[in-house]
Amino acid sequence: MHPLEPAELRKRCDPQQLQFATTADLEDLTTIIGQERALAALEFGVGMEREGYNLYVLGPPGMGKQSAVRQFLEQQAAGRPRPADWCYVNNFQQPQRPNALSLPAGRGRQFQSDLRQLVEELRTVIPAAFEGEEYQQAVQEMDAALKERQEAAFQALGDEATQAGLGLIRTPTGFLFAPLRDGEVLPPEKVSELPDEEVKRLEKERERLEAKLEKLLRQIPSWRRETRDKVRQLNEQVALEAVTHETAEMREHYADLTAVIDHLDALQRDVLARLDDSQKSESGASTEQTETGGTDALEIRYAVNLMIDNGAVDNGAPVIYEDNPTYQNLFGRVEHVAQMGALVTDFTHIHAGAMQRACGGYLVLEIHKVLMQPFAWEGLKRALRAGQISIESLGQMLSLVSTVGLEPEPIPLDVKVVLIGDRIYYYLLCEYDPDFNELFKVAADFEDRVERSAENDRLYAQLIGTLVRKENLRHFDVEAVARIVEHGARMAEDSERVSTHMRSLADLVREADYWANQSGREVVAVTDVNKAIQAQRYRTGRIPERLQEEIRRGTILIDTDGEKIGQINGLSVMQLGERLFGQPARITATARLGEGELVDIEREVELGGAIHSKGGTDSLLLFGRTICHRSSALFIGEPGVRTVLWVCGGRQRVGGRALRLALGVGRGADSTIDGGDRLGQSARRHPGHRRSERKDRGVFRHLPVAGFERRAGRADTGVERQASDAARRYRRGGEPRRVCGLYSDAYR
């Protein structure tokens, strides 16, 4: 360790090494600075076409991860083929379960247009076919044959009745048999004059003929059904010829798509089964109208819902970024419309989500947004495990509604999912979600700083030039770029590294351009960059200035002149928002008689966190190792000595040298530091100074090895058990027991 020279506090960037005048002389940056590890992971994850090899891109916010990932994915997607179109069509057998059809890119919209045109043609062609002369003549012949058959049957029955002396008479209410004489119906008074034998014979014949008439009347409906069947067969034949003629061209055009041919067959069968709905007037005036724009039921029934259309994509796979990953935005939804006071839906109201739109390509999501949306994370994992995308209603999934809804056929999952988020989310998911490591096997970890070298400095300059051209800013001269490189090293808190925090870099470039505009310069100079940095510090400098003011006014006690026993000055690094600043602190210590017990005052009063407790305890261990084990140390054989140490709270740790200076006991009882000898004498004069009382006292009794982690809340049971075993072995070794109790607290 050696004192730092002023020149070592800031490593300057030599503008002459950059070898350009302004950023206008530089080419655009086509690579990502210092992210070789992350790029290798991205390349592996994208190229690995196996289940579970989805990606998680981790790194601090503001690193430009999303832009870098999207740029990389777009480059990879450009070389891939266009994915297929997906559409939903009616399932005529089960309308609540629409069928999904996959067509090559661009043919989905053509199929939708062809089927719409087919429906329009069928609405005209089918009625025209039934109004044709040939069809009408055939129907009339069937009707005439039925009528002739009926008349012949009644005529035969009438002739038989005439031979029996009865006549078959038709009345408005039906048929009846009456006695005849010379072809005339006998009136009732003439019938009563007939002999009894004749009356009985006529009655018997009437009963026989009425049975035949009843049988004939029962046969007539079956004859009519036969005629209707013949007419139906004729209708089907006529409609089939019309539909076959109209669909022949479509069948030839889509002969390579089995699913489309199957749907055309199902459509043809449905048209034949619904001829009554198809036989409308040529004007198309249908009595079946929906309330959604007046679209008739026939057009909806045979429509094509083009859910994913990749026909407009010139080339390459899709790269989809979903900024609001709700469950419905991810997996699609089924909308409802109000009709006659009720909510109704059909397959034409199915809408795709981000998962469907990303089929054949890449889906980019921010993990914290996914975790914030109810059921989105579980739905994403379920889709990745099942290998298919299902559109489900949350109301039905949670049993909140009992109405009948649609259950669209799932489509196969062909998506590479890329999650972007902080490292903390990655580690928490690895620890607490057993499915995460199975579904996201590739981690792309972005570096927040890179090595500072001449090559990286020039790449940094190219990055600045790229930002300037992208946002149409003023170009920077070489000295301004060198100043930004130096500021990047300061943000990295390491003179040998440079920060890759793209958001801070872009903000500085924009603000420097603003100050150059205010100064009326065409090229941004180093003074503009310095002014932008100073303005940033001034805007966020209220609290640091107030703390400095408190030091000047004596509210916060900091001594900068002379020397004092048991007191040193420390520096805490604090962060408020994006502002980092140093806060001076006074570190004091006192030594007094005690029982050798270790007490952390911050922890006892519940003011100190785990990091403070661990840092303070580590410092106490260092003090015990450097002082208490020496034979000439102040506390050897002094069981009643207790030291109180006030350590500045927060995240800082006090080093061994600082402890010795603060306590003033670095050289024990023989120390030449003022007060050290008096402390030793008072300790030796303490009444408890008897060797018999030192027998069971020592550092390990009150400060076991595991105590640092345990007291800081960071140790597990295994660590404590190992430390306790080590402490027992130490006691059995016969080493001298020493008392070294330390109490810590923080004062600023």
TIVO-401265 format. One line per 4 residues: their letters; for each residue x, y, z of C-alpha. Coordinates in steps of 0.1 Angstrom, whole numbers. Layout:
! TIVO-401265
a) X,Y,Z | ...
END
This chain:
! TIVO-401265
mhpl) 0,0,0 | 14,34,-10 | 0,69,-10 | -18,80,-42
epae) -3,108,-62 | -28,135,-75 | -21,124,-111 | -32,88,-102
lrkr) -67,100,-92 | -77,106,-128 | -65,87,-158 | -67,111,-187
cdpq) -76,101,-223 | -51,114,-248 | -71,129,-277 | -43,123,-301
qlqf) -46,85,-297 | -82,87,-309 | -70,98,-344 | -100,118,-356
atta) -111,154,-356 | -148,151,-350 | -173,122,-348 | -183,129,-383
dled) -151,112,-394 | -161,79,-376 | -182,51,-389 | -212,38,-371
ltti) -206,12,-345 | -219,-22,-356 | -209,-42,-325 | -216,-40,-288
igqe) -187,-28,-267 | -173,-53,-242 | -203,-77,-243 | -186,-107,-258
rala) -199,-130,-231 | -235,-118,-235 | -233,-120,-273 | -220,-155,-272
alef) -249,-165,-250 | -274,-148,-273 | -259,-165,-303 | -260,-199,-286
gvgm) -296,-195,-273 | -309,-183,-306 | -292,-211,-325 | -302,-239,-301
ereg) -334,-253,-315 | -343,-275,-285 | -370,-274,-259 | -362,-252,-229
ynly) -334,-231,-244 | -351,-198,-240 | -330,-168,-229 | -328,-145,-199
vlgp) -308,-113,-204 | -297,-99,-171 | -279,-68,-161 | -285,-34,-144
pgmg) -311,-11,-158 | -300,15,-183 | -274,-8,-199 | -291,-7,-233
kqsa) -300,-44,-230 | -333,-41,-248 | -319,-22,-278 | -289,-45,-280
vrqf) -311,-76,-279 | -336,-64,-304 | -308,-54,-328 | -292,-88,-325
leqq) -325,-106,-329 | -335,-86,-359 | -302,-95,-375 | -308,-131,-368
aagr) -344,-130,-379 | -336,-115,-413 | -320,-147,-424 | -349,-169,-414
prpa) -379,-178,-436 | -412,-161,-431 | -435,-180,-407 | -469,-193,-417
dwcy) -502,-175,-416 | -528,-187,-390 | -565,-183,-393 | -596,-197,-375
vnnf) -626,-211,-394 | -660,-224,-384 | -662,-259,-370 | -696,-269,-385
qqpq) -700,-300,-363 | -689,-282,-330 | -693,-244,-335 | -679,-237,-300
rpna) -646,-252,-310 | -633,-233,-341 | -606,-250,-362 | -572,-235,-367
lslp) -557,-235,-402 | -520,-229,-411 | -512,-215,-445 | -479,-204,-461
agrg) -471,-167,-455 | -493,-145,-477 | -518,-172,-487 | -539,-166,-456
rqfq) -553,-133,-468 | -558,-148,-503 | -578,-177,-488 | -599,-153,-468
sdlr) -606,-133,-500 | -613,-164,-520 | -638,-178,-495 | -656,-145,-492
qlve) -660,-144,-529 | -671,-180,-529 | -699,-172,-505 | -710,-143,-525
elrt) -711,-164,-557 | -730,-192,-539 | -756,-168,-527 | -763,-159,-564
vipa) -756,-192,-582 | -776,-215,-559 | -809,-196,-562 | -804,-192,-599
afeg) -799,-229,-603 | -832,-236,-585 | -850,-210,-606 | -839,-227,-639
eeyq) -864,-241,-663 | -850,-276,-662 | -852,-277,-624 | -887,-263,-624
qavq) -899,-288,-650 | -884,-317,-630 | -902,-306,-598 | -935,-301,-617
emda) -932,-336,-631 | -926,-350,-596 | -957,-331,-583 | -977,-343,-613
alke) -967,-379,-608 | -977,-377,-571 | -1011,-361,-580 | -1017,-387,-608
rqea) -1009,-415,-584 | -1033,-402,-558 | -1061,-397,-584 | -1055,-432,-597
afqa) -1058,-447,-563 | -1090,-428,-555 | -1104,-437,-589 | -1098,-474,-584
lgde) -1115,-473,-550 | -1144,-454,-565 | -1149,-480,-592 | -1148,-508,-567
atqa) -1174,-489,-546 | -1196,-485,-577 | -1196,-522,-583 | -1207,-527,-548
glgl) -1236,-503,-552 | -1219,-474,-533 | -1204,-442,-544 | -1172,-424,-532
irtp) -1182,-388,-525 | -1157,-360,-516 | -1169,-334,-492 | -1151,-304,-476
tgfl) -1145,-325,-445 | -1133,-357,-462 | -1146,-388,-480 | -1178,-409,-475
fapl) -1196,-438,-491 | -1234,-435,-501 | -1258,-460,-518 | -1263,-455,-556
rdge) -1291,-462,-579 | -1286,-457,-616 | -1255,-436,-608 | -1274,-414,-584
vlpp) -1270,-411,-547 | -1301,-424,-529 | -1317,-399,-505 | -1321,-411,-468
ekvs) -1359,-417,-472 | -1352,-440,-502 | -1326,-459,-483 | -1351,-468,-456
elpd) -1373,-483,-482 | -1347,-509,-492 | -1350,-545,-480 | -1332,-553,-448
eevk) -1309,-578,-466 | -1298,-551,-491 | -1292,-526,-463 | -1271,-551,-444
rlek) -1251,-558,-476 | -1245,-522,-483 | -1235,-516,-447 | -1210,-545,-449
erer) -1196,-532,-482 | -1193,-497,-468 | -1173,-509,-438 | -1150,-529,-462
leak) -1144,-499,-485 | -1139,-475,-456 | -1111,-497,-443 | -1095,-495,-478
lekl) -1100,-458,-479 | -1083,-454,-445 | -1054,-475,-457 | -1052,-454,-488
lrqi) -1052,-422,-468 | -1024,-435,-447 | -1003,-443,-478 | -1007,-408,-493
pswr) -982,-391,-467 | -956,-417,-475 | -961,-410,-512 | -956,-373,-505
retr) -925,-380,-485 | -911,-400,-513 | -918,-371,-536 | -901,-347,-512
dkvr) -871,-370,-510 | -869,-370,-547 | -871,-332,-547 | -845,-330,-520
qlne) -822,-353,-539 | -827,-331,-570 | -820,-300,-549 | -788,-316,-536
qval) -778,-326,-570 | -784,-292,-584 | -767,-275,-554 | -738,-299,-556
eavt) -732,-292,-592 | -733,-254,-584 | -710,-257,-554 | -686,-281,-571
heta) -683,-258,-601 | -676,-228,-579 | -651,-246,-557 | -633,-264,-584
emre) -609,-235,-590 | -602,-231,-553 | -596,-269,-548 | -570,-267,-576
hyad) -554,-236,-562 | -551,-251,-527 | -545,-287,-536 | -512,-287,-517
ltav) -529,-278,-484 | -548,-307,-470 | -564,-287,-442 | -579,-263,-466
idhl) -593,-291,-488 | -608,-307,-457 | -624,-274,-448 | -639,-270,-483
dalq) -653,-305,-481 | -669,-296,-447 | -682,-263,-462 | -697,-282,-491
rdvl) -715,-306,-468 | -728,-278,-447 | -741,-259,-477 | -760,-290,-489
arld) -775,-295,-454 | -786,-258,-452 | -802,-253,-486 | -831,-236,-471
dsqk) -808,-209,-458 | -790,-207,-491 | -821,-203,-513 | -825,-166,-509
sesg) -835,-140,-535 | -810,-126,-558 | -811,-93,-540 | -795,-110,-510
aste) -822,-98,-486 | -818,-123,-457 | -840,-124,-427 | -810,-135,-406
qtet) -791,-103,-397 | -767,-97,-369 | -765,-64,-351 | -728,-60,-358
ggtd) -728,-40,-390 | -756,-59,-406 | -735,-88,-417 | -757,-118,-425
alei) -754,-151,-408 | -743,-169,-440 | -713,-147,-445 | -702,-151,-408
ryav) -707,-189,-410 | -684,-193,-439 | -660,-165,-431 | -622,-168,-424
nlmi) -608,-151,-393 | -572,-143,-404 | -555,-141,-370 | -519,-139,-381
dnga) -510,-124,-414 | -473,-125,-424 | -479,-117,-460 | -469,-81,-455
vdng) -435,-92,-442 | -409,-90,-469 | -385,-115,-454 | -375,-129,-420
apvi) -391,-140,-388 | -410,-116,-365 | -394,-100,-335 | -422,-90,-311
yedn) -418,-68,-280 | -448,-67,-257 | -447,-37,-235 | -479,-46,-216
ptyq) -477,-83,-211 | -512,-90,-196 | -526,-124,-199 | -549,-115,-228
nlfg) -522,-95,-246 | -498,-125,-244 | -522,-153,-253 | -550,-137,-272
rveh) -587,-130,-263 | -622,-137,-275 | -644,-106,-277 | -681,-104,-272
vaqm) -708,-82,-288 | -742,-71,-274 | -771,-86,-293 | -807,-84,-282
galv) -796,-77,-246 | -771,-106,-244 | -734,-109,-250 | -727,-133,-279
tdft) -695,-142,-297 | -683,-164,-326 | -650,-175,-341 | -647,-142,-360
hiha) -641,-124,-327 | -609,-143,-318 | -579,-120,-316 | -542,-130,-315
gamq) -518,-122,-287 | -481,-116,-287 | -474,-153,-285 | -493,-160,-317
racg) -478,-130,-335 | -443,-142,-326 | -448,-177,-339 | -418,-187,-360
gylv) -397,-158,-345 | -388,-142,-312 | -408,-127,-283 | -391,-102,-260
leih) -405,-95,-226 | -394,-75,-195 | -395,-99,-166 | -407,-74,-139
kvlm) -437,-65,-161 | -446,-101,-166 | -444,-109,-129 | -466,-79,-121
qpfa) -495,-91,-143 | -518,-117,-128 | -515,-152,-143 | -492,-140,-170
wegl) -461,-158,-157 | -479,-190,-150 | -496,-189,-184 | -462,-183,-201
kral) -447,-213,-183 | -477,-235,-191 | -475,-226,-228 | -437,-234,-229
ragq) -442,-267,-212 | -472,-278,-233 | -456,-266,-266 | -489,-250,-278
isie) -507,-217,-274 | -543,-219,-261 | -567,-190,-260 | -586,-192,-227
slgq) -609,-168,-210 | -598,-159,-175 | -634,-159,-163 | -639,-195,-175
mlsl) -604,-205,-163 | -612,-192,-128 | -648,-205,-129 | -661,-169,-125
vstv) -687,-173,-153 | -708,-203,-163 | -718,-193,-198 | -709,-213,-228
glep) -679,-198,-245 | -655,-206,-273 | -627,-231,-270 | -604,-223,-301
epip) -581,-251,-312 | -546,-245,-298 | -518,-237,-323 | -483,-252,-320
ldvk) -457,-231,-301 | -427,-221,-322 | -414,-191,-303 | -380,-183,-288
vvli) -388,-163,-256 | -362,-137,-244 | -367,-123,-209 | -349,-90,-200
gdri) -345,-80,-164 | -322,-73,-134 | -299,-99,-119 | -320,-100,-87
yyyl) -350,-114,-106 | -328,-141,-123 | -313,-153,-90 | -347,-152,-72
lcey) -364,-172,-100 | -335,-197,-100 | -339,-202,-63 | -376,-202,-58
dpdf) -392,-213,-91 | -384,-249,-100 | -396,-245,-136 | -374,-215,-144
nelf) -342,-234,-149 | -360,-259,-171 | -375,-234,-194 | -348,-207,-195
kvaa) -315,-225,-197 | -295,-197,-213 | -284,-166,-193 | -269,-137,-212
dfed) -251,-115,-186 | -243,-80,-197 | -212,-63,-183 | -217,-30,-166
rver) -181,-19,-173 | -154,-30,-197 | -116,-27,-197 | -103,7,-207
saen) -79,3,-236 | -70,23,-267 | -92,0,-288 | -121,3,-264
drly) -117,41,-262 | -120,43,-300 | -151,20,-299 | -165,43,-273
aqli) -159,72,-297 | -177,53,-325 | -206,47,-301 | -208,85,-294
gtlv) -208,91,-332 | -235,66,-337 | -257,82,-310 | -251,116,-326
rken) -262,105,-360 | -291,84,-347 | -306,114,-328 | -295,141,-353
lrhf) -273,159,-328 | -242,181,-333 | -210,162,-338 | -184,162,-310
dvea) -148,172,-314 | -120,148,-302 | -114,166,-269 | -151,164,-260
vari) -151,127,-268 | -120,122,-246 | -137,140,-218 | -167,117,-221
vehg) -144,87,-220 | -129,100,-187 | -164,105,-173 | -172,70,-183
arma) -143,58,-162 | -155,79,-133 | -190,63,-136 | -173,29,-135
edse) -154,40,-103 | -122,25,-118 | -96,43,-138 | -88,10,-157
rvst) -124,5,-166 | -151,24,-185 | -189,23,-178 | -212,7,-204
hmrs) -243,24,-189 | -258,35,-221 | -286,56,-206 | -262,79,-187
ladl) -239,81,-218 | -268,91,-241 | -281,116,-215 | -247,132,-213
vrea) -244,134,-251 | -278,150,-254 | -272,176,-227 | -238,185,-241
dywa) -255,191,-274 | -280,214,-256 | -252,235,-241 | -234,237,-274
nqsg) -267,250,-289 | -269,275,-261 | -234,287,-269 | -241,288,-306
revv) -214,263,-316 | -218,239,-345 | -195,213,-329 | -197,202,-293
avtd) -166,211,-274 | -151,199,-242 | -165,230,-224 | -200,219,-233
vnka) -193,184,-219 | -179,199,-187 | -209,222,-184 | -233,193,-189
iqaq) -215,173,-161 | -215,202,-138 | -252,209,-145 | -260,173,-136
ryrt) -242,175,-103 | -258,208,-95 | -294,195,-102 | -289,166,-78
grip) -266,184,-53 | -291,198,-27 | -285,171,-1 | -247,169,-4
erlq) -246,207,-1 | -268,206,30 | -245,181,46 | -215,201,39
eeir) -233,231,54 | -240,212,86 | -202,204,89 | -193,240,84
rgti) -218,251,110 | -206,225,135 | -238,204,136 | -218,175,123
lidt) -185,173,141 | -155,167,119 | -120,177,130 | -94,182,103
dgek) -65,197,123 | -43,181,149 | -46,146,164 | -67,130,191
igqi) -65,96,208 | -93,73,200 | -107,93,171 | -103,92,133
ngls) -122,105,103 | -139,82,79 | -158,86,47 | -192,70,38
vmql) -202,67,1 | -239,74,-2 | -262,71,-31 | -295,90,-35
gerl) -312,83,-68 | -283,83,-94 | -261,107,-73 | -231,93,-55
fgqp) -213,115,-30 | -190,111,0 | -201,119,35 | -174,125,62
arit) -179,108,96 | -161,109,129 | -151,75,143 | -144,75,180
atar) -136,47,205 | -132,44,242 | -119,17,264 | -132,9,299
lgeg) -136,-19,323 | -161,-46,315 | -168,-83,315 | -156,-91,280
elvd) -190,-96,264 | -195,-85,227 | -225,-63,222 | -234,-45,190
iere) -253,-14,201 | -267,-8,166 | -281,-43,166 | -294,-41,201
velg) -314,-10,194 | -325,-23,160 | -309,5,141 | -282,-13,122
gaih) -288,-36,92 | -271,-69,84 | -243,-53,64 | -234,-30,92
skgg) -235,-58,118 | -213,-80,97 | -188,-52,89 | -185,-43,126
tdsl) -181,-78,137 | -154,-85,110 | -135,-54,123 | -137,-67,158
llfg) -123,-100,148 | -94,-82,130 | -88,-63,162 | -87,-94,183
rtic) -63,-112,159 | -39,-83,157 | -39,-72,194 | -54,-97,218
hrss) -32,-127,208 | 1,-109,216 | 18,-115,249 | 25,-78,253
alfi) -11,-68,245 | -30,-46,268 | -57,-71,277 | -38,-103,284
gepg) -49,-116,318 | -73,-86,323 | -107,-102,325 | -125,-71,334
vrtv) -115,-49,305 | -143,-39,281 | -139,-17,251 | -166,4,235
lwvc) -161,11,198 | -182,35,178 | -181,26,141 | -197,47,114
ggrq) -229,29,102 | -239,21,67 | -218,0,44 | -183,9,54
rvgg) -159,-14,73 | -132,-3,96 | -97,-16,88 | -73,-30,114
ralr) -50,0,112 | -79,24,117 | -90,4,147 | -56,6,163
lalg) -54,43,157 | -90,49,170 | -85,28,201 | -51,40,209
vgrg) -41,5,221 | -22,-8,190 | 9,-13,211 | -8,-26,242
adst) 1,-15,278 | 36,-4,268 | 22,19,241 | 38,53,238
idgg) 5,67,227 | -9,90,254 | -34,71,275 | -24,36,265
drlg) -3,29,296 | -29,43,319 | -55,20,304 | -32,-10,310
qsar) -24,0,346 | -61,5,354 | -68,-29,339 | -41,-46,360
rhpg) -53,-29,392 | -88,-42,386 | -100,-64,416 | -110,-92,392
hrrs) -74,-97,381 | -69,-133,393 | -57,-161,371 | -84,-184,385
erkd) -111,-162,371 | -95,-162,336 | -100,-199,333 | -133,-200,314
rgvf) -131,-167,297 | -118,-159,262 | -125,-146,228 | -143,-178,216
rhlp) -167,-178,245 | -182,-145,236 | -172,-142,199 | -173,-176,182
vagf) -162,-178,145 | -198,-181,133 | -209,-151,153 | -200,-127,125
erra) -224,-143,100 | -250,-153,126 | -251,-119,143 | -254,-103,109
grad) -282,-126,99 | -262,-142,71 | -252,-176,85 | -269,-209,81
tgve) -269,-237,107 | -240,-255,90 | -217,-226,93 | -226,-221,130
rqas) -221,-258,138 | -186,-258,121 | -177,-226,140 | -188,-241,173
daar) -167,-272,167 | -137,-251,159 | -143,-231,191 | -144,-263,212
ryrr) -112,-276,195 | -95,-243,203 | -104,-245,240 | -91,-281,242
ggep) -58,-271,227 | -47,-254,260 | -42,-219,245 | -43,-190,269
rrvc) -79,-176,273 | -81,-139,267 | -109,-114,272 | -116,-90,244
glys) -151,-76,245 | -161,-49,220 | -192,-28,217 | -199,-9,185
dayr) -222,20,176 | -223,47,149 | -221,85,153 | -218,110,124
END
